[in-house]
Each structure stands twice: as C-alpha cells, then as structure tokens.
Amino acid sequence: MPGKVLIRADHHRTNKPCAKVEFYDPEAPCSALMAMKALDLENDPIANSLVKVAIETDTANITSDEAEKLDLAVRFASYPEKIFIVKNLAINGLQSLSNSRIGRLIERGGYRAKRIMLKIADKIPIKDVINIYSPPIDLGGISYRQLTIELQHRGGAKMVNILLRLSRRTFRYYCGGADRDSPPYDCTQVATKLGGGGHKYASGAQYKSPFFNPGKGVETFINTLKAYLNVDRLEVLELARDSIRTVTY
C-alpha cells in the first residue's frame, strides 16, 4: 500500500504524499520522470528515452512510432505479458520493441482493436462534451482510453466521459480529452466523486452499484455528470455492436 512504502515516485494530484521519502511533483507530466529522479538515472540515455515515451502516453499526446507501439502492446497485454514487457524494457530499453513476442502483442491486440475503435469513432458526432455508455457487450477488446484520445484529436472534444459496464454491478469510468489549457473541464472533478482519480485531462474510476439495485451504477454516472456540468438534461450515446443510439436522461 502507498501509505506503507518508504520511497514513492508520483505526480497524481489526487494521490497525496504519504511515503517517508517523496519524489512527488503534481506538475510533472508522468510518474516515470519522478521515478528516474528517484533512481538517479537522469543522465542515463536509456532511461531518458523511456521517460520520453511515458510522457507521450501519460499525457495522451502520442506522436512517435515507439510510443504508439508500446502503448498498444501494454494496453492489451495480460499481467504476465506486462511483466515480460517491463523486464525487457529495463534491460534493452526501446530496443525491446524489436522483440518478436512483443511484436505479436502489438499486432494481436493493438492494431486489430485500434481498427475497430476507429470505426466506432467514425459514428460519434464531435461536441465539446461527449458522454458514452457501453453495456457489457463484446466490442472487439477496444481501448476506451484510446477512444477518448481519438475523439479529442478528431475535432476538439474537450471532455469525453465513458461508462463501461463490466458486469451486473461493476462499472468502469473513463474520462479523457479534457484540454489542460481550456477550463472549465476537469476530469478529476467527476472521477473523484466516483471513487477514482487521476489528472485533469485523463482520469478514471471503478465502482459497484448496490447488490439489489444494479441499475444504480448508470444512475450514479448520470447524476454525477449532471451535477458537474450543471445541466438538467444529459445526452448519452449508447454503444451497441453495430450501431449507436442517443438516450436523453
């Protein structure tokens, strides 16, 4: 647990300092930068190349081929596969992307799922604030975080709120696309109300609805957004396998 560690490297504003020795800066673009300082690797070229990629992925501003490949490999990997990637990165840096097993991870989940995600994005009208609900259906293992980034890049969506129903009672909230230079949108204001946290421009939460009222999870999402956006009516796009419908709450 974070409260029991001696040394911690972090940059999340919603995670308050708690360790004996802190490498903490809420203005830092990623935790990897603070970890590099904690490990005294600021002059190490391999560590710097990894931090550069981490900054791209953590700020949702992926511009390099290396960052895209690594993001796709990690995003769709199982826990043991993620450990394999981390160990390779620690030893070989970004040269690990030429590893055949990591290459298969990129292709298996990454590019295929990204193609599906792009088709879904094609059907979504771009607005300042986009709200999406995805019931527990198979959409090809897409990355919802990646969808928030795509919608931001396409036409300037400033806040994308996605609620994914993982099971009967469990819900996962994703918020992204909020431009850190364009207030008033702040993802943490919604995520923290749902028990999560993160950044102004990328946050999330996971929560459960009451046992005897599983539909409460969607209602909580709707009411939290209404309160934050200060609106009486909220348009939500509901995803299906082959279509998207608009529901007004």
C-alpha positions, 0 to 999 in steps of 0.5 A: 500500500502507498501509505506503507512504502518508504520511497514513492515516485508520483505526480497524481494530484489526487494521490497525496504524499504519504511515503517517508521519502517523496519524489512527488511533483503534481506538475510533472507530466508522468510518474516515470520522470519522478521515478528516474529522479528517484533512481538517479538515472537522469543522465542515463540515455536509456532511461531518458528515452523511456521517460520520453515515451511515458510522457507521450502516453501519460499525457495522451499526446502520442506522436512517435512510432515507439510510443504508439507501439508500446502503448498498444502492446501494454494496453492489451497485454495480460499481467504476465505479458506486462511483466515480460514487457517491463523486464525487457524494457529495463534491460534493452530499453526501446530496443525491446520493441524489436522483440518478436513476442512483443511484436505479436502483442502489438499486432494481436491486440493493438492494431486489430482493436485500434481498427475497430475503435476507429470505426466506432469513432467514425459514428460519434458526432464531435461536441465539446462534451461527449458522454458514452455508455457501453453495456457489457457487450463484446466490442472487439477488446477496444481501448476506451482510453484510446477512444477518448484520445481519438475523439479529442484529436478528431475535432476538439472534444474537450471532455469525453466521459465513458461508462463501461459496464463490466458486469451486473454491478461493476462499472468502469469510468473513463474520462479523457480529452479534457484540454489542460489549457481550456477550463472549465473541464476537469476530469478529476472533478467527476472521477473523484466523486466516483471513487477514482482519480487521476489528472485533469485531462485523463482520469478514471474510476471503478465502482459497484452499484448496490447488490439489489439495485444494479441499475444504480451504477448508470444512475450514479454516472448520470447524476454525477455528470449532471451535477458537474456540468450543471445541466438538467438534461444529459445526452448519452450515446449508447454503444451497441455492436453495430450501431449507436443510439442517443438516450436523453436522461 
